[in-house]
Amino acid sequence: MRNMFDIFSTAYLQSISLPIEIPVLAVMISSVTMTIFAITLWITWRTTKENTRATYSQLLRSFHEDLTKRLEKNTVLQTTEDCERYANDYLNTLDEIAFLTLNNKIPTEIGTYLRRFFGYGIIIIDWYDKMVSADFGRIAKANWPNHFEFCKKYNIQKNPDDKLPKIMQDFNKK
């Protein structure tokens, strides 16, 4: 038994002591380095992708909450100035979202997910046009150009179920 062990250990030690040629050693080191680099790159890509998804999810949630809060404020409108401020704030937010979407700063899906809010924005602009003057359409296009471009590009229409706050509807009747 001892002789067999000695034979194997001698053979092993001799195989270790064989000189490795430099080109073979270079290929081995390069292969190990490339493998480590590829694994690191893959881990970085997955982490970045997960972080981006989380960021976009938070951004969508933030936009949705902001627009919903603005819609909830319509119950406290009492004066014409309140109505105008409400409309301006709402349209400014939509224009910001449209700008980010149209300039590929956020995924298109975020903007199109909020399409119903944009449809309500068209209703607000129509209200403004009737309330202020027939010339307001031109002013609105200058103030909120991204909103108009977004609505045109994604064929956004008014939703007949969306209604302005009562004070704004009553204003048009006067």
Secondary structure, 3 states (H helix, E strand, C coil): CHHHHHHHHHHHHHHHCCCCCHHHHHHHHHHHHHHHHHHHHHHHHHHHHHHHHHHHHHHHHHHHHHHHHHHHHHHHCCCHHHHHHHHHHHHHHHHHHHHHHHCCCCCHHHHHHCHHHHHHHHHHHHHHHHHCCCCHHHHHHHHCHHHHHHHHHCCCCCCCCCCCCHHHHHHHHC
